[in-house]
């Protein structure tokens, strides 16, 4: 029974993987490179400020509920 269930789940995973390839789910290989080029200075400054705030809270041992 366990062998049958394992084979069934493996077949489902294989079908899902092949469906993803056929429909182009894995075609965006340059997404991260293009995202970096579209960031402007304000967005990068906002991200750096958020990291500074997180680090300050971490130093205070703040634990959100």
N, C-alpha and C positions, 0 to 999 in steps of 0.2 A: 504494500500500500504506500509506504514512504517513497519507494522508488518511482511509482507511478505519479505521485504528487510532485516529486522533484522534476521528473521529465516534463510534466505538464507546465509547471512554472518556468522551466527553462525554455520551453517552446514559446510560451507567451512572451517572455523577455526577448527572445530572438525575433519574433514577429514585430514587437514594438520597436526594437532597434532598427530593423529593416524598413519599417514604416517611416521612422524618423529620418533615415538616410534618403529615402525616396522623396519625402516632402521638404527636404532642405533644412532640417532642424540643426544641422551641424555645419552649415555653410559660412557662418559669420566668423571667420578666423582672424579678421583684422579689427574687430570691434573695439578692443582696448586701445589700439594704436590710434584709431580715429577719434575716440573719446578724448584722448589727451590733447589732440590738436584743436578740439572745439571748446576746451575749457578756457575761460577768460580769467583775468587776474582777480576779479572780485570773488569768483567762486573758489579759487584756490585760497584766497585770504580767509574766506568764511570757513573753509575746511580746516585751515590751520588754527583758527580761533576756537573752533569746536574741540579740536584735539587738546589745546591748552586748557580749556575749561574742564574737560574730562580728567586730565592729569591733575589739576588743582583739586578736584573732588576726590580723586584717588588718594592724594596725599593727606587729605583730611579724614580718610577712612570712611567716607560717606557710603552708605549702603541703601540704595532705593528699595522701597517696599514692593 
